[in-house]
């Protein structure tokens, strides 16, 4: 039986979503796959992760009736990554801030924690979840 595709997609809002998308591609290795733009406003964008899943993001809104009022920089995401050390070097070269450098955990994962320009927290690690 084939494993179903991941169905959990963290969602981010940004006051400068185009810059955030470029950062996530350049620093972490996401791939931009879909963008809906309306007059300079990113209504919806999708970035895929090479090992499956991805993130969705869009522009912040000043509409008081916004149905998805997520503040920029308020997200925290864990992403499975095969090569934590190379991802860390790439991310720092692209301007990511390191919160916790690459390290081995007591549960057998190699992990690193970083922030993006909006302040979202990203942890990358080899831990793939409990069987």
QUICOR-V346822 format. One record per residue. RES is the residue in three letters. OMEGA is omega in radians with two decimals (* if undefined). Layout:
RES,OMEGA  RES,OMEGA
This chain:
UNK,-3.13  UNK,3.10  UNK,3.13  UNK,3.12  UNK,3.12  UNK,-3.12  UNK,3.08  UNK,-3.12  UNK,3.04  UNK,-3.09  UNK,-3.11  UNK,2.97  UNK,-3.11  UNK,3.03  UNK,3.07  UNK,-3.03  UNK,3.13  UNK,3.09  UNK,3.13  UNK,3.10  UNK,3.14  UNK,3.12  UNK,-3.10  UNK,3.07  UNK,-3.05  UNK,-3.04  UNK,-3.00  UNK,3.11  UNK,3.01  UNK,3.08  UNK,3.09  UNK,-3.08  UNK,-3.05  UNK,3.11  UNK,3.02  UNK,-3.09  UNK,3.13  UNK,3.11  UNK,3.14  UNK,3.13  UNK,3.09  UNK,-3.14  UNK,-3.10  UNK,3.04  UNK,3.10  UNK,3.06  UNK,-3.12  UNK,3.05  UNK,-3.06  UNK,-3.11  UNK,3.11  UNK,-3.14  UNK,-3.14  UNK,3.10  UNK,3.00  UNK,3.10  UNK,3.12  UNK,3.13  UNK,2.99  UNK,-3.11  UNK,3.06  UNK,3.14  UNK,-3.13  UNK,3.11  UNK,3.12  UNK,-3.11  UNK,-3.12  UNK,-3.02  UNK,3.13  UNK,3.14  UNK,3.05  UNK,3.09  UNK,-3.08  UNK,-3.07  UNK,2.99  UNK,-3.06  UNK,2.97  UNK,-3.07  UNK,3.08  UNK,-3.06  UNK,3.14  UNK,-3.06  UNK,-3.07  UNK,-3.07  UNK,3.10  UNK,3.09  UNK,3.14  UNK,3.12  UNK,3.14  UNK,-3.10  UNK,3.13  UNK,3.09  UNK,-3.13  UNK,3.07  UNK,3.09  UNK,3.07  UNK,3.14  UNK,3.04  UNK,3.09  UNK,-3.13  UNK,3.12  UNK,-3.12  UNK,3.08  UNK,-3.14  UNK,3.11  UNK,3.12  UNK,2.97  UNK,3.14  UNK,2.95  UNK,-3.01  UNK,3.06  UNK,3.07  UNK,-3.06  UNK,2.97  UNK,3.03  UNK,-3.09  UNK,3.10  UNK,-3.11  UNK,3.05  UNK,-3.14  UNK,-3.11  UNK,2.99  UNK,3.09  UNK,-3.12  UNK,-3.12  UNK,3.12  UNK,-3.07  UNK,-3.14  UNK,-3.14  UNK,-3.14  UNK,*
